[in-house]
């Protein structure tokens, strides 16, 4: 009986350690969100949040992918999420944010996704990190970043048509934390001189977002202790 209890405890610890991990496809992006964004309601229940701080703000925010433009990375042809030149007015700066669910981050955790653009005009995408819990504070302007001042990735910052036009996978690893830290990742579709009459911005898709957590140090220690206890009990039998 004691051996069974040890094994159950080990299983519970393992399950808890990886409970924060997720893989997000975008089968149903949904319509208007609770904070007035034109798309994203289908993801809010999972902890996603959206905010378009483009200047000026356009007619669209984040939305469902269109398989007429290109197909998804995985799943149904239109099961990806998209931002485009309509995020701002005729000419402006696009700063359209999509925040992943809040997680307790540890060094070694990984955040990955696939992205691509249509390629007719320059696009740009940033991935930023906040260690301020569930905060979605990115300031109030198209250039502010608020609590998301840590830049993890900047795809095509020089606007030279180098953004991939085929689905490309990106993998980021958390590092530099002093210990378990509550925070969240955010995508920022950030394009200057954008819009219908601007020199930049086209149609940018994101798909297959994955967050893989590693066990916290205390959990690892507990797992090791549990394994040791189990081993000792086996030797006594």
Protein Blocks (a to p, Z undefined) as FASTA:
>chain_A
ZZmmmmmmmmmmmmmmmmmgccdddfbnopadfkopabhjlmmmnopacddfbdcddfbd
cddddfklpccfbhcfklccdddfklpcfbdcdddddddddddddehiacddddddehla
ccdddddddfehjafbebjbfkbgkjmlbcfbdghklonopacfbdcddddddehiabdc
ddddddddddehiajklmghjddcdehiacdddddfklmmmmmmmmmmmmmmmmmZZ
